[in-house]
Amino acid sequence: MTKKFYLASSFKNSPLVNLIATRLRENGWQQTYDWTKNQRAASFADLNKIGQEEYQGVVESDFFVFLFPAGKGANIEFGIATALKKPIYIFDCTNEIEDFAETSTFYFLDNVLRFSGDVQEFFELILENEG
């Protein structure tokens, strides 16, 4: 059975999101939804459609990848993945998660693996746990 993943972040991180998604797909895994192909929402109807698709993508995933820092939408997706008890892999691009005054309790749950460092090592961490 092919494993499925959802990758959340912000539009400003799209190049890194696409790099990691490509590497995961090359490993044979399926991306449940690629929000980087979207244009910015121009209406409430657009927001509803995109929100439904992103929600469904998180629900259908076997594991959740979170590139941090990210915007409110990605953090809500993180919350959905947390509620569904998905394995979560955080790539902390700024080491902000380790700043006790700024971090969130939810980044330290048992189903969450936090990583800061090289992209290749992050991919290997996911491969080791999901492969």
RAPE-V375872 format. One record per residue. N is the residue number from 1. RES is the residue in one letter. NEAR is the number of other ideal C-beta (glycine too) atoms within 10 Angstrom. Layout:
# RAPE-V375872
((N RES NEAR) (N RES NEAR))
This chain:
# RAPE-V375872
((1 M 4) (2 T 7) (3 K 15) (4 K 16) (5 F 26) (6 Y 27) (7 L 28) (8 A 29) (9 S 24) (10 S 16) (11 F 14) (12 K 11) (13 N 22) (14 S 15) (15 P 9) (16 L 15) (17 V 23) (18 N 14) (19 L 13) (20 I 22) (21 A 19) (22 T 11) (23 R 17) (24 L 22) (25 R 13) (26 E 9) (27 N 14) (28 G 9) (29 W 21) (30 Q 13) (31 Q 17) (32 T 19) (33 Y 22) (34 D 15) (35 W 20) (36 T 14) (37 K 8) (38 N 14) (39 Q 7) (40 R 7) (41 A 13) (42 A 8) (43 S 8) (44 F 8) (45 A 9) (46 D 13) (47 L 12) (48 N 11) (49 K 13) (50 I 17) (51 G 14) (52 Q 10) (53 E 14) (54 E 21) (55 Y 14) (56 Q 13) (57 G 22) (58 V 21) (59 V 13) (60 E 13) (61 S 26) (62 D 16) (63 F 21) (64 F 25) (65 V 25) (66 F 23) (67 L 22) (68 F 25) (69 P 17) (70 A 20) (71 G 13) (72 K 8) (73 G 17) (74 A 22) (75 N 16) (76 I 15) (77 E 25) (78 F 23) (79 G 12) (80 I 18) (81 A 23) (82 T 16) (83 A 9) (84 L 13) (85 K 10) (86 K 20) (87 P 17) (88 I 22) (89 Y 23) (90 I 21) (91 F 27) (92 D 20) (93 C 17) (94 T 11) (95 N 10) (96 E 13) (97 I 21) (98 E 12) (99 D 10) (100 F 6) (101 A 4) (102 E 10) (103 T 15) (104 S 11) (105 T 6) (106 F 12) (107 Y 18) (108 F 10) (109 L 11) (110 D 6) (111 N 13) (112 V 19) (113 L 16) (114 R 16) (115 F 18) (116 S 16) (117 G 12) (118 D 10) (119 V 15) (120 Q 9) (121 E 11) (122 F 21) (123 F 20) (124 E 14) (125 L 15) (126 I 23) (127 L 13) (128 E 9) (129 N 11) (130 E 16) (131 G 10))
